[in-house]
Amino acid sequence: MTPPPAHPETGPAAETPTKTGAPVAVPAHSARLSTILGAHTVTDFFSFLFIPILSVLEGRLDLTSKQGAIILSLGAVCSGLVQPVVAWLGDRYDTRLLSPLALATAVISISMVGQATEFWHLVVIQVVGAAGIGAFHPAAAAAIGQLSGRKRSLGVSIFFFTGMAGGVLGNNLSPWMQQRIGLPNYIWLILPGLLAALALAWAIRRIPHRHHTATAQQQSWSGEESKARWFAVGVLYVGNVIRFTVNMMLIQLVIRWTEQAVLLRESAAELTPALRESASQINGPMQGAMQIGMAGGGLLAGALLRARHEKAAIVIVPIVGALAVVALPYTHSIADRLGVASILMPAAFVLAIATGVGYAGVVPVTIALAQRLLPHRTALASGLMLGGAWGIAAIGPPFAQWLINTVGLTSAFAISASMLALGGVMSLALPSKLLARVSPH
């Protein structure tokens, strides 16, 4: 992936500020930017090792579906709530080293998944690992935004894309690794993971989080201007809470949908270890398909959207994605009615991609907008749009499981779709004139 161009006013080595406010050139600009992007791929690869093999872990450790949902929720809580805290510390002390330290912590913890023999082992692994995953993101996202100059939206979109690429790899490789090398051998992933953390430490340590004019800009705002900016960030934040909650709900819903698909295909009444293995082989690619939608939608939004269209996209894209969410569970009945079972999985994969676009395609746009709205707090802006929203989204998996138990799988998908559409509609509250003022020129 080609990194976004350097700041047009500063040439190939982007200028970034010292702590005194004077801009200085960051050496090896492109290499540092590419290394941070690569580290994001590694980070999200580790963050998605659990999901495609959750059914296998449930069978291996004799867990209930509720305990599986708790594991997913813990990941969102710990990954999400740590981000605003780490972001505030990064902005306050202008430090980047928390990001590589966090990645190293996550790598060591998550690679221990094959050593777990009890539910509480998984809990500890998920809590520590997910917190490390989350703590990586604010400084890294802010650094990418800083290095991207006036191409901030594109740079953040590429950052988002590389993370989704890591998620796709994790979702697709984890079931294969589990079958071929076994869960205990996941521990060998520590070595390449720590190398990535060391490379990130080199790449990010010289990159401040804010432009050298950011403080002066903030001091020039009137009280009304400041309130308007924070209100807009608040609307973006609530919208991302809804989008990420739907994201987490769909992870759980798709896991149960793949189990149902295997049971129907095999005309079985209950899941055996062999059927769980079979379900994981479908679940991994399905989760990966949603990641492809997230990545592709985010990259296209960053590359093609102009500032005057950002608000429209934030409103419309989730509404369109909601239609795909509603349709996904009906692929079974459609295939049955047509008498063509071979279309079931391809149709489901296409709809999964569309749902990923719907709930995450505009997320990079919201991050870049928040950074432009709060130029003096870019790490905090990134942390709110990412982890601050993810933390609340932790309710998604248990809520989805409760819906499945209460109203059924198909209705649970429909409720998720309604929530996603609501997130789009509420974004109409974004102040259009303010967004136009903060757009790059």
Phi, psi and chi 1 to 4 in degrees:
 res  aa     phi    psi   chi1   chi2   chi3   chi4
   1 MET       -  126.2  177.0   61.7   63.1      -
   2 THR   -76.6  128.0  -56.6      -      -      -
   3 PRO   -68.8  155.9   23.4  -32.1      -      -
   4 PRO   -64.1  153.8   21.1  -30.7      -      -
   5 PRO   -64.4  158.4   23.1  -32.6      -      -
   6 ALA   -68.0  165.9      -      -      -      -
   7 HIS   -54.1  127.3 -165.5  -65.4      -      -
   8 PRO   -63.8  -19.2   20.8  -31.2      -      -
   9 GLU   -91.6   -7.9  -63.4  178.0   -6.2      -
  10 THR  -123.9   -3.3   59.9      -      -      -
  11 GLY    81.7 -160.5      -      -      -      -
  12 PRO   -67.7  -30.4   20.9  -30.8      -      -
  13 ALA  -103.0  102.7      -      -      -      -
  14 ALA   -59.6  140.3      -      -      -      -
  15 GLU   -86.2  132.1  -70.5 -175.9   -5.9      -
  16 THR  -134.1  157.8   50.3      -      -      -
  17 PRO   -82.8  152.4   30.0  -33.1      -      -
  18 THR   -85.1  178.3   62.5      -      -      -
  19 LYS   -67.6  -17.9  -67.8 -176.6  179.0  179.9
  20 THR   -85.7   -7.3   61.9      -      -      -
  21 GLY   102.5  -12.1      -      -      -      -
  22 ALA   -80.7  134.2      -      -      -      -
  23 PRO   -73.9  139.5   25.3  -31.8      -      -
  24 VAL  -133.7  153.4  -64.9      -      -      -
  25 ALA   -77.8  137.6      -      -      -      -
  26 VAL   -91.7  117.0  175.1      -      -      -
  27 PRO   -68.4  156.0   25.1  -33.3      -      -
  28 ALA    52.2   45.4      -      -      -      -
  29 HIS   -52.8  -53.1  169.2  -83.6      -      -
  30 SER   -65.2  -39.6  -65.2      -      -      -
  31 ALA   -65.7  -40.6      -      -      -      -
  32 ARG   -65.7  -44.8  -68.5  176.0 -171.2  -87.7
  33 LEU   -61.0  -45.9 -166.1  151.8      -      -
  34 SER   -64.0  -36.0  -61.7      -      -      -
  35 THR   -67.1  -40.8  -59.8      -      -      -
  36 ILE   -64.0  -42.0  -62.5  170.3      -      -
  37 LEU   -61.7  -42.8  -66.1  175.4      -      -
  38 GLY   -64.3  -38.1      -      -      -      -
  39 ALA   -64.9  -32.9      -      -      -      -
  40 HIS   -65.5  -38.9 -166.5 -160.2      -      -
  41 THR   -60.6  -45.5  -60.7      -      -      -
  42 VAL   -62.6  -44.4  172.6      -      -      -
  43 THR   -58.9  -49.0  -58.7      -      -      -
  44 ASP   -77.1  -20.0  -79.3   12.4      -      -
  45 PHE   -60.0  -46.8  168.2   81.3      -      -
  46 PHE   -67.9  -34.9  -82.5   89.4      -      -
  47 SER   -68.4  -20.4   72.9      -      -      -
  48 PHE  -109.9   18.3  -78.2   92.1      -      -
  49 LEU   -71.7  -31.1  -75.9  179.9      -      -
  50 PHE   -71.6  -45.9  -93.7   87.0      -      -
  51 ILE   -58.3  -50.4  -68.1  170.1      -      -
  52 PRO   -69.6  -16.8   25.3  -34.6      -      -
  53 ILE  -110.8   17.3   59.2  170.0      -      -
  54 LEU   -61.4  -41.5 -177.9   60.3      -      -
  55 SER   -61.9  -38.3 -174.7      -      -      -
  56 VAL   -64.6  -43.5  174.2      -      -      -
  57 LEU   -63.8  -38.5  -71.5  169.2      -      -
  58 GLU   -61.2  -42.6  -72.4  173.6  -10.1      -
  59 GLY   -70.1  -40.0      -      -      -      -
  60 ARG   -64.3  -39.8  176.2 -175.2  172.4   96.7
  61 LEU  -104.8    8.4  -58.1 -176.4      -      -
  62 ASP    57.7   50.9 -164.5   24.2      -      -
  63 LEU   -95.0  157.7  -51.9 -178.8      -      -
  64 THR   -89.2  166.4   65.3      -      -      -
  65 SER   -60.6  -35.7  -64.0      -      -      -
  66 LYS   -63.6  -41.6 -177.2  178.2  179.6  179.6
  67 GLN   -65.9  -35.9  -72.3  174.8  -47.4      -
  68 GLY   -62.5  -41.7      -      -      -      -
  69 ALA   -64.3  -36.1      -      -      -      -
  70 ILE   -62.8  -41.4  -70.6  171.9      -      -
  71 ILE   -59.7  -45.8  -68.9  -65.9      -      -
  72 LEU   -62.1  -43.5  -71.2 -179.5      -      -
  73 SER   -64.6  -40.7  -65.7      -      -      -
  74 LEU   -58.8  -37.5  -77.0  171.9      -      -
  75 GLY   -60.8  -45.5      -      -      -      -
  76 ALA   -67.6  -43.1      -      -      -      -
  77 VAL   -60.8  -52.0  168.2      -      -      -
  78 CYS   -71.6  -38.3  -62.4      -      -      -
  79 SER   -68.2  -36.6  175.4      -      -      -
  80 GLY   -81.2  -52.2      -      -      -      -
  81 LEU   -69.4  -23.0  -63.2 -175.2      -      -
  82 VAL   -72.8  -23.2   74.6      -      -      -
  83 GLN   -67.0  -47.9  -70.2 -164.7   40.3      -
  84 PRO   -60.3  -34.8  -24.2   35.0      -      -
  85 VAL   -66.2  -49.8  175.9      -      -      -
  86 VAL   -64.2  -37.3  171.1      -      -      -
  87 ALA   -63.3  -44.0      -      -      -      -
  88 TRP   -61.8  -43.6 -179.8   84.7      -      -
  89 LEU   -62.4  -41.4  -70.8  171.4      -      -
  90 GLY   -63.4  -43.4      -      -      -      -
  91 ASP   -68.7  -40.0  -80.3  -23.6      -      -
  92 ARG   -66.0  -42.7  174.2   67.2  177.2   80.9
  93 TYR  -107.8    4.5  -63.2  102.8      -      -
  94 ASP    50.6   48.7 -163.0   20.9      -      -
  95 THR  -118.3  145.6  179.7      -      -      -
  96 ARG  -111.0  -10.2  -82.9   76.0   46.8 -161.2
  97 LEU   -68.5  -17.2  -68.4 -178.6      -      -
  98 LEU   -62.5  -28.6  -69.6  174.4      -      -
  99 SER   -67.3  -53.8 -167.7      -      -      -
 100 PRO   -65.9  -33.7   18.5  -30.6      -      -
 101 LEU   -63.3  -39.5  -73.4  173.4      -      -
 102 ALA   -65.4  -42.4      -      -      -      -
 103 LEU   -61.6  -44.2  175.3   54.6      -      -
 104 ALA   -60.8  -41.5      -      -      -      -
 105 THR   -62.3  -44.7  -59.5      -      -      -
 106 ALA   -62.8  -43.6      -      -      -      -
 107 VAL   -59.4  -47.9  162.5      -      -      -
 108 ILE   -63.7  -43.9  -66.4  170.4      -      -
 109 SER   -68.2  -52.5 -179.6      -      -      -
 110 ILE   -65.8  -32.0  -65.7  171.3      -      -
 111 SER   -66.5  -11.1  -62.9      -      -      -
 112 MET   -88.2    4.5  -60.2  -70.4  -71.8      -
 113 VAL   -56.7  -35.0   62.9      -      -      -
 114 GLY   -72.4  -10.7      -      -      -      -
 115 GLN   -90.6   -8.5  -44.6  -54.2  -48.4      -
 116 ALA   -71.4  133.8      -      -      -      -
 117 THR  -123.1   -6.2   57.8      -      -      -
 118 GLU  -140.1  162.7  -62.6 -176.6   34.1      -
 119 PHE   -57.3  -44.3  172.5   62.8      -      -
 120 TRP   -66.4  -26.0   72.5  -92.6      -      -
 121 HIS   -61.4  -46.4  -67.0  166.9      -      -
 122 LEU   -62.3  -37.2  -82.2 -174.4      -      -
 123 VAL   -59.8  -49.0  168.6      -      -      -
 124 VAL   -62.4  -46.0  172.7      -      -      -
 125 ILE   -59.0  -43.9  -70.6  169.5      -      -
 126 GLN   -69.7  -41.4 -178.7   75.1  -44.3      -
 127 VAL   -62.1  -51.3  166.3      -      -      -
 128 VAL   -68.4  -46.4  175.9      -      -      -
 129 GLY   -64.2  -45.3      -      -      -      -
 130 ALA   -67.2  -36.5      -      -      -      -
 131 ALA   -62.5  -40.0      -      -      -      -
 132 GLY   -64.9  -42.4      -      -      -      -
 133 ILE   -58.2  -47.6  -66.3  -67.7      -      -
 134 GLY   -64.1  -43.9      -      -      -      -
 135 ALA   -65.7  -20.4      -      -      -      -
 136 PHE   -65.1  -35.7  158.5   86.1      -      -
 137 HIS   -74.0  -44.6  -76.5   84.2      -      -
 138 PRO   -58.6  -50.4  -26.2   36.6      -      -
 139 ALA   -65.1  -39.3      -      -      -      -
 140 ALA   -65.5  -44.5      -      -      -      -
 141 ALA   -64.7  -40.8      -      -      -      -
 142 ALA   -65.4  -39.6      -      -      -      -
 143 ALA   -64.0  -42.1      -      -      -      -
 144 ILE   -63.5  -43.6  -70.0  -65.8      -      -
 145 GLY   -60.5  -39.7      -      -      -      -
 146 GLN   -66.5  -45.2  179.6   67.0   25.1      -
 147 LEU   -68.0  -23.5  -73.3  175.4      -      -
 148 SER   -83.0   -9.7  -59.6      -      -      -
 149 GLY    57.3 -128.7      -      -      -      -
 150 ARG   -73.8   -9.8  -68.2 -178.9  179.6  176.0
 151 LYS   -95.9   36.9  -62.4  -69.9 -175.1  178.9
 152 ARG   -57.6  -46.5 -176.0 -177.7  -65.8  -89.7
 153 SER   -61.0  -41.9  -70.0      -      -      -
 154 LEU   -66.3  -44.0  178.0   57.9      -      -
 155 GLY   -61.3  -44.8      -      -      -      -
 156 VAL   -66.0  -35.8  173.2      -      -      -
 157 SER   -64.9  -40.2  -66.1      -      -      -
 158 ILE   -66.4  -39.8  -65.6  174.5      -      -
 159 PHE   -58.0  -46.6  176.9   77.4      -      -
 160 PHE   -62.1  -42.4 -170.4   76.0      -      -
 161 PHE   -61.2  -44.4  175.7   87.4      -      -
 162 THR   -66.0  -32.5   56.2      -      -      -
 163 GLY   -66.9  -43.4      -      -      -      -
 164 MET   -64.1  -35.9  -65.1  -56.5  101.4      -
 165 ALA   -60.7  -40.1      -      -      -      -
 166 GLY   -63.6  -38.3      -      -      -      -
 167 GLY   -64.0  -41.3      -      -      -      -
 168 VAL   -61.4  -44.5  171.4      -      -      -
 169 LEU   -61.8  -44.8  -72.7  172.8      -      -
 170 GLY   -62.9  -43.9      -      -      -      -
 171 ASN   -65.1  -34.8  -85.1  -48.9      -      -
 172 ASN   -90.6  -32.6  -75.2  -81.0      -      -
 173 LEU   -84.2  -29.4  -73.8 -180.0      -      -
 174 SER   -61.6  -45.1 -168.4      -      -      -
 175 PRO   -62.4  -37.6  -23.5   34.9      -      -
 176 TRP   -65.8  -44.7  178.1   85.9      -      -
 177 MET   -63.8  -40.4  -68.9  165.7   56.3      -
 178 GLN   -60.9  -37.7 -172.8  -86.0  137.5      -
 179 GLN   -75.9  -42.2  -89.9 -164.4  -25.0      -
 180 ARG   -85.1  -42.4  -63.4  -61.2 -179.7   90.9
 181 ILE  -112.4  -16.7   67.5  172.2      -      -
 182 GLY    87.5  148.1      -      -      -      -
 183 LEU   -58.4  -38.6  -77.3  171.7      -      -
 184 PRO   -58.7  -28.9  -27.5   36.8      -      -
 185 ASN   -82.2    0.7  -75.2  -45.1      -      -
 186 TYR   -60.9  -20.1  -84.0   41.4      -      -
 187 ILE   -61.3  -24.5 -162.9  168.0      -      -
 188 TRP   -70.6  -12.1  -67.7  104.3      -      -
 189 LEU   -68.3  -13.5  -66.9  171.7      -      -
 190 ILE   -58.7  -40.9  -70.6  176.3      -      -
 191 LEU   -62.2  -56.5  -63.7  177.7      -      -
 192 PRO   -64.8  -31.2   20.6  -31.6      -      -
 193 GLY   -64.1  -41.9      -      -      -      -
 194 LEU   -68.5  -33.9  -70.6 -179.1      -      -
 195 LEU   -62.0  -40.0  -73.0  176.0      -      -
 196 ALA   -63.5  -39.3      -      -      -      -
 197 ALA   -64.8  -39.5      -      -      -      -
 198 LEU   -65.2  -42.3  -73.2  172.4      -      -
 199 ALA   -62.4  -39.9      -      -      -      -
 200 LEU   -63.9  -39.8  176.3   63.3      -      -
 201 ALA   -58.5  -41.1      -      -      -      -
 202 TRP   -65.5  -43.5  164.9   80.7      -      -
 203 ALA   -71.1  -35.3      -      -      -      -
 204 ILE   -99.2  -13.4 -154.9  171.1      -      -
 205 ARG   -68.7  -22.2   64.5 -174.9 -179.2   87.9
 206 ARG   -99.0    7.1  -65.7  -79.5  -59.5  -86.0
 207 ILE  -108.9  109.7  -54.5  169.8      -      -
 208 PRO   -68.0  169.7  -19.9   33.1      -      -
 209 HIS   -94.8   -9.6  -66.4  164.5      -      -
 210 ARG  -141.2  157.0   61.4 -173.9   72.3   89.9
 211 HIS   -72.1  152.9 -165.8  -91.1      -      -
 212 HIS   -69.0  -13.4   62.6  -78.1      -      -
 213 THR   -96.1    0.8   64.2      -      -      -
 214 ALA   -61.8  -44.1      -      -      -      -
 215 THR   -64.2  -41.8  -59.3      -      -      -
 216 ALA   -63.6  -39.3      -      -      -      -
 217 GLN   -60.7  -47.1  -70.4 -179.9   47.4      -
 218 GLN   -62.7  -38.2 -172.7  -94.7  -24.6      -
 219 GLN   -71.0  -20.6  -68.8  173.8  -12.8      -
 220 SER   -83.8  -10.5   70.8      -      -      -
 221 TRP   -71.9  143.3  -60.9  -18.7      -      -
 222 SER   -77.8  168.3   64.9      -      -      -
 223 GLY   -60.0  -39.2      -      -      -      -
 224 GLU   -66.0  -40.4 -175.9  177.9  -13.3      -
 225 GLU   -62.9  -43.9  170.0   83.3    2.1      -
 226 SER   -62.3  -44.0 -178.3      -      -      -
 227 LYS   -62.6  -40.4  -70.9  178.8 -178.9  178.2
 228 ALA   -63.8  -39.7      -      -      -      -
 229 ARG   -66.3  -44.9  -73.8  173.2  178.2  -99.6
 230 TRP   -67.8  -33.7  -79.9  102.8      -      -
 231 PHE   -62.7  -44.9  171.9   78.6      -      -
 232 ALA   -62.4  -42.1      -      -      -      -
 233 VAL   -62.6  -37.7  169.9      -      -      -
 234 GLY   -63.2  -41.3      -      -      -      -
 235 VAL   -64.2  -43.7  173.1      -      -      -
 236 LEU   -61.0  -40.5  -68.0  170.8      -      -
 237 TYR   -64.2  -48.3  170.9   70.5      -      -
 238 VAL   -62.6  -39.8  173.5      -      -      -
 239 GLY   -60.6  -41.5      -      -      -      -
 240 ASN   -69.9  -33.0  -83.8    6.7      -      -
 241 VAL   -58.2  -46.2  167.1      -      -      -
 242 ILE   -65.3  -45.9  -66.2  173.9      -      -
 243 ARG   -62.0  -45.3  -78.1 -176.3  -80.5  -86.9
 244 PHE   -70.5  -31.8  -76.1  137.8      -      -
 245 THR   -63.7  -43.5  -61.6      -      -      -
 246 VAL   -62.2  -40.8  172.0      -      -      -
 247 ASN   -54.4  -50.2  178.6 -175.7      -      -
 248 MET   -68.1  -35.8  -66.6  -58.7  -64.8      -
 249 MET   -62.5  -42.8  -70.0  175.2   68.9      -
 250 LEU   -68.8  -31.1  -74.1  172.8      -      -
 251 ILE   -57.9  -47.5  -71.3  174.1      -      -
 252 GLN   -68.2  -42.3 -178.5   75.7    0.4      -
 253 LEU   -63.9  -40.3  -68.1  174.1      -      -
 254 VAL   -68.6  -37.8  167.1      -      -      -
 255 ILE   -56.6  -48.9  -70.8  171.2      -      -
 256 ARG   -70.6  -31.7  -57.1  -49.0  169.7 -158.1
 257 TRP   -65.9  -40.3 -179.4   86.0      -      -
 258 THR   -67.5  -36.3   57.8      -      -      -
 259 GLU   -62.6  -43.0  -68.7  174.3  -14.3      -
 260 GLN   -63.7  -39.2 -176.1 -175.7   87.2      -
 261 ALA   -61.6  -41.1      -      -      -      -
 262 VAL   -68.3  -42.6  168.5      -      -      -
 263 LEU   -61.0  -41.8  -71.2  172.7      -      -
 264 LEU   -67.5  -41.3  -71.1  172.0      -      -
 265 ARG   -63.8  -38.8 -174.4 -176.6   67.1 -168.2
 266 GLU   -94.8    1.7  -57.8  -63.1  -29.2      -
 267 SER    51.6   43.4  -60.7      -      -      -
 268 ALA  -104.2  157.7      -      -      -      -
 269 ALA   -97.8  -25.9      -      -      -      -
 270 GLU  -145.2  159.1   63.1 -179.9   35.6      -
 271 LEU   -82.4  122.9  -71.7  165.7      -      -
 272 THR   -97.1  167.3   63.9      -      -      -
 273 PRO   -54.2  -39.2  -29.6   36.3      -      -
 274 ALA   -65.6  -40.2      -      -      -      -
 275 LEU   -69.8  -34.0  -69.5 -179.3      -      -
 276 ARG   -63.3  -41.7  -71.2 -176.2 -177.6  -82.5
 277 GLU   -58.9  -44.4  -68.5  -88.4    3.2      -
 278 SER   -63.9  -40.3 -176.7      -      -      -
 279 ALA   -64.1  -37.9      -      -      -      -
 280 SER   -65.4  -29.9   74.1      -      -      -
 281 GLN   -70.0  -24.2  -61.3  -56.1  -50.2      -
 282 ILE   -89.2  -40.5  -58.7  173.4      -      -
 283 ASN   -61.4  -43.8 -177.9   39.4      -      -
 284 GLY   -55.6  -56.6      -      -      -      -
 285 PRO   -61.3  -34.0  -27.2   36.2      -      -
 286 MET   -65.9  -44.9  -78.0  -70.4  -70.8      -
 287 GLN   -63.0  -38.7  -58.6  -72.4  -11.8      -
 288 GLY   -63.5  -36.4      -      -      -      -
 289 ALA   -62.6  -41.4      -      -      -      -
 290 MET   -63.9  -37.2  -70.0 -165.5  -71.0      -
 291 GLN   -64.4  -39.1  -67.7  -75.7  -45.7      -
 292 ILE   -60.4  -43.2  -70.3  170.6      -      -
 293 GLY   -62.1  -42.4      -      -      -      -
 294 MET   -60.9  -47.4  -65.3  171.5   71.9      -
 295 ALA   -68.8  -49.9      -      -      -      -
 296 GLY   -64.1  -43.0      -      -      -      -
 297 GLY   -63.1  -43.4      -      -      -      -
 298 GLY   -64.7  -41.0      -      -      -      -
 299 LEU   -66.6  -43.9 -174.0   60.7      -      -
 300 LEU   -64.3  -39.4  -72.8  174.6      -      -
 301 ALA   -62.1  -44.5      -      -      -      -
 302 GLY   -67.4  -34.6      -      -      -      -
 303 ALA   -81.7  -35.2      -      -      -      -
 304 LEU  -107.0  -28.4  -58.0  178.5      -      -
 305 LEU   -71.2  134.8  -90.4 -176.4      -      -
 306 ARG   -96.0  158.8  -62.9  -64.2  175.8  -97.9
 307 ALA   -55.6  -36.9      -      -      -      -
 308 ARG   -70.5  -12.9   63.0 -178.5  179.4  -85.2
 309 HIS  -105.0   -2.1  -61.3  139.7      -      -
 310 GLU   -62.4  -46.1  -72.6  176.0  -26.9      -
 311 LYS   -62.7  -43.6  177.3  177.7  175.9  178.2
 312 ALA   -59.5  -42.1      -      -      -      -
 313 ALA   -64.7  -41.6      -      -      -      -
 314 ILE   -63.1  -29.5  -66.6  171.5      -      -
 315 VAL   -81.1  -47.6  172.2      -      -      -
 316 ILE   -81.1  -43.1  -65.8  170.4      -      -
 317 VAL   -57.1  -46.9  170.3      -      -      -
 318 PRO   -62.3  -34.4  -23.1   35.5      -      -
 319 ILE   -65.3  -43.1  -64.5  174.3      -      -
 320 VAL   -65.5  -41.2  175.2      -      -      -
 321 GLY   -62.3  -31.2      -      -      -      -
 322 ALA   -61.3  -32.9      -      -      -      -
 323 LEU   -63.5  -38.4  -60.6  175.5      -      -
 324 ALA   -68.2  -36.7      -      -      -      -
 325 VAL   -62.8  -43.4  175.1      -      -      -
 326 VAL   -61.6  -40.4  169.7      -      -      -
 327 ALA   -75.6  -28.0      -      -      -      -
 328 LEU   -54.6  -48.2 -162.5  153.5      -      -
 329 PRO   -68.9  -12.1   25.7  -35.2      -      -
 330 TYR   -86.3   -0.5  -71.4  100.0      -      -
 331 THR   -61.5  -30.8   49.4      -      -      -
 332 HIS   -59.3  -54.9  -76.1  -57.5      -      -
 333 SER   -67.8  -34.3   58.1      -      -      -
 334 ILE   -64.1  -45.6  -67.4  172.1      -      -
 335 ALA   -62.1  -39.5      -      -      -      -
 336 ASP   -64.9  -44.0  -72.9  -18.3      -      -
 337 ARG   -64.9  -37.4  -72.5  179.9 -176.9  177.8
 338 LEU   -79.8  -14.7  -65.4  176.4      -      -
 339 GLY    69.7   24.4      -      -      -      -
 340 VAL  -126.0   86.6 -174.5      -      -      -
 341 ALA   -63.2  -24.0      -      -      -      -
 342 SER   -67.5  -16.6   60.3      -      -      -
 343 ILE   -87.4   -8.2   72.9  166.6      -      -
 344 LEU   -58.4  -57.7  173.2   60.6      -      -
 345 MET   -68.9  -45.2  -75.2  -58.0  109.8      -
 346 PRO   -57.8  -41.9  -26.9   35.7      -      -
 347 ALA   -64.5  -41.5      -      -      -      -
 348 ALA   -63.9  -40.1      -      -      -      -
 349 PHE   -63.4  -42.5  -70.1  145.4      -      -
 350 VAL   -62.4  -44.5  170.1      -      -      -
 351 LEU   -66.2  -35.9  -71.5  172.1      -      -
 352 ALA   -63.0  -40.3      -      -      -      -
 353 ILE   -61.1  -44.2  -69.5  171.3      -      -
 354 ALA   -64.2  -36.7      -      -      -      -
 355 THR   -66.1  -38.0   63.6      -      -      -
 356 GLY   -61.0  -41.3      -      -      -      -
 357 VAL   -61.1  -43.1  174.4      -      -      -
 358 GLY   -62.7  -43.9      -      -      -      -
 359 TYR   -94.0  -10.8   62.8   67.7      -      -
 360 ALA  -134.8   -8.1      -      -      -      -
 361 GLY   -59.2  -31.1      -      -      -      -
 362 VAL   -99.2    1.0  -65.0      -      -      -
 363 VAL   -59.2  -44.9  167.1      -      -      -
 364 PRO   -59.8  -33.9  -22.4   33.1      -      -
 365 VAL   -64.0  -41.3  175.8      -      -      -
 366 THR   -65.7  -36.4   67.3      -      -      -
 367 ILE   -65.6  -48.2  -62.4  169.4      -      -
 368 ALA   -63.1  -40.5      -      -      -      -
 369 LEU   -61.5  -45.2  -94.9  176.0      -      -
 370 ALA   -62.8  -39.1      -      -      -      -
 371 GLN   -64.8  -38.1  -71.2 -179.0   -3.6      -
 372 ARG   -72.1  -33.6  -63.4 -157.8  -57.6  -96.5
 373 LEU   -71.0  -32.1  -73.8  163.0      -      -
 374 LEU  -123.6   69.7  -57.9  177.6      -      -
 375 PRO   -64.6  -20.0   25.3  -35.4      -      -
 376 HIS   -89.7   -4.7   61.1  -54.5      -      -
 377 ARG  -139.7   53.2  -69.4  -72.8 -175.3  -92.3
 378 THR   -67.9  -35.7   55.3      -      -      -
 379 ALA   -67.9  -40.8      -      -      -      -
 380 LEU   -64.0  -42.0  179.2   59.5      -      -
 381 ALA   -59.3  -44.7      -      -      -      -
 382 SER   -64.4  -42.7  -56.3      -      -      -
 383 GLY   -63.5  -38.4      -      -      -      -
 384 LEU   -66.5  -46.8  -74.4  172.4      -      -
 385 MET   -67.5  -30.3  -66.4  -56.4  107.7      -
 386 LEU   -97.1  -82.0  -71.9  168.2      -      -
 387 GLY   -69.3  -37.1      -      -      -      -
 388 GLY   -58.6  -34.8      -      -      -      -
 389 ALA   -79.5  -40.0      -      -      -      -
 390 TRP   -59.8  -37.4  -88.7  110.5      -      -
 391 GLY   -60.3  -44.4      -      -      -      -
 392 ILE   -68.5  -33.5  -54.3  -60.1      -      -
 393 ALA   -65.5   -7.1      -      -      -      -
 394 ALA   -59.2  -21.3      -      -      -      -
 395 ILE   -70.5  -14.1   65.4  173.3      -      -
 396 GLY   -56.3  -56.9      -      -      -      -
 397 PRO   -61.1  -48.9  -26.6   36.6      -      -
 398 PRO   -66.6  -33.7   17.2  -28.1      -      -
 399 PHE   -64.8  -41.9 -179.7   49.7      -      -
 400 ALA   -63.1  -42.8      -      -      -      -
 401 GLN   -64.8  -37.7 -171.0   62.6   49.5      -
 402 TRP   -63.6  -41.3  178.2   81.1      -      -
 403 LEU   -62.9  -42.1  -73.6  174.0      -      -
 404 ILE   -58.6  -46.0  -66.6  169.9      -      -
 405 ASN   -68.8  -27.6  -63.5  -21.9      -      -
 406 THR   -93.7  -49.7  -55.3      -      -      -
 407 VAL  -116.9   -6.4  -61.2      -      -      -
 408 GLY    99.5  161.4      -      -      -      -
 409 LEU   -64.5  -45.4 -173.7   60.8      -      -
 410 THR   -63.0  -44.4  -59.7      -      -      -
 411 SER   -66.8  -32.6  -65.0      -      -      -
 412 ALA   -63.6  -40.1      -      -      -      -
 413 PHE   -61.9  -42.6  -88.1   99.3      -      -
 414 ALA   -64.0  -40.2      -      -      -      -
 415 ILE   -65.8  -40.0  -68.3  170.0      -      -
 416 SER   -59.7  -42.3  -59.7      -      -      -
 417 ALA   -62.5  -41.1      -      -      -      -
 418 SER   -62.2  -41.3  -60.2      -      -      -
 419 MET   -62.7  -42.8  -68.1  171.7   57.8      -
 420 LEU   -62.6  -44.4 -176.8   56.9      -      -
 421 ALA   -61.8  -39.3      -      -      -      -
 422 LEU   -59.8  -40.3  174.3   63.6      -      -
 423 GLY   -60.1  -35.6      -      -      -      -
 424 GLY   -70.4  -45.0      -      -      -      -
 425 VAL   -62.8  -42.1  171.4      -      -      -
 426 MET   -67.0  -19.7   62.2  153.4  -70.5      -
 427 SER   -71.7   -7.8  -62.3      -      -      -
 428 LEU   -60.4  -20.2  -71.9  168.3      -      -
 429 ALA   -73.8  -11.3      -      -      -      -
 430 LEU   -60.7  131.3  -72.5  167.7      -      -
 431 PRO   -73.1  110.9   23.0  -29.7      -      -
 432 SER   -62.4  -42.1  -59.7      -      -      -
 433 LYS   -64.2  -39.5  -69.2 -177.7  179.7  179.5
 434 LEU   -65.3  -43.6  175.1   60.0      -      -
 435 LEU   -60.9  -36.8  -62.1 -169.0      -      -
 436 ALA   -66.2  -37.3      -      -      -      -
 437 ARG   -68.3  -32.4  -71.9 -156.5  -55.4  -87.0
 438 VAL   -93.6    2.0  -58.3      -      -      -
 439 SER   -69.6  148.3   67.0      -      -      -
 440 PRO   -68.3  148.0   24.5  -32.6      -      -
 441 HIS  -114.2      -  -59.7  -70.7      -      -
